[in-house]
Amino acid sequence: MAACPGSPGALRRAGNEEFRRGQYGPAAELYSRALAQLEAAGDASAEDRSVLLANRAACYLKDGACSLCVADCSSALELVPFGIKPLLRRAAAYEALERYSLAYVDYKTALQVDCSVQAAHDGVNRMTKALLEKDGVNWRQKLPPIPTVPVSAQTRWSVPSAQAPGANAPPATAPRGEGDKTAAGMERARVLKEEGNELVKKGNHKKAVEKYTESLKLNKECATYTNRALCYLSLKQYKEAAQDCTEALKLDPKNVKALYRRAQALKELKDYKSSIADIKSLLKTEPKNTAALRLLQELSRA
């Protein structure tokens, strides 16, 4: 049956249209009316309410009402835990409020749900840099706990464009083959990566490569590629190191470690032009990176 003009569904669609036109205040009002109607009718499914809250949060975020955005996203996540949209919007609001630890946790949680979300990768990189500047090298010790996302939530959620909050976006088809992730698989990948990290600390780079390789079969994560690249550099396997950095950069095009380590590998392979290009890309993100500046000096003399 078609939705009547003042029904929650019609109000939500009207809100979406206002949002697309950049009318964030009127859009928020329409979402509020839809929420009120659902609750008054006692016909408020958790999913419908969560979507409307997340959509209204997008309006608040656009208008700079970050505290209201956080409140709506938190309510949406109580109704439907681990929704990508409210996680990303709350992270962005926390970031604007300079609550970087909370933003970091939300971005990392979003990546557990779907590791292909570029906005979350970019957010993690920004928050890592901000927290390092704010709290120093031990910044991780001050983080709130990052929740473990259950398998039921580890699906590929449809992420709307920046122009529209989107209608109700159910989980899309899960990725096939290598991309198909389960909670057990993701956890196993994390454990293998940590084992690889411990082996690196002990200087056993060859064994660490094996651990990272097993981890990457379960979860293609940027950090695992850059970690394995570090091992390949130590083992003087420069082509493999460069390739791993290239794979990492497909996942996160501005990743500083990947750019630096690929530049190191390319220097050893005597591809000085490409190495310099990587360092220059890195310096756009971190203009005061001393290791990169030093390598650039070395390359200019090569």
Secondary structure, 3 states (H helix, E strand, C coil): CCCCCCCHHHHHHHHHHHHHCCCHHHHHHHHHHHHHHHHHHCCCCHHHHHHHHHHHHHHHHHCCCHHHHHHHHHHHHHHCCCCHHHHHHHHHHHHHCCCHHHHHHHHHHHHHHCCCCHHHHHHHHHHHHHHHHHHCCCHHHHCCCCCCCCHHHCCCECCCCCCCCCCCCCECCCCCHHHCCCHHHHHHHHHHHHHHHHHHHCCCHHHHHHHHHHHHHHCCCHHHHHHHHHHHHHCCCHHHHHHHHHHHHHHCCCCHHHHHHHHHHHHHCCCHHHHHHHHHHHHHHCCCCHHHHHHHHHHHHC
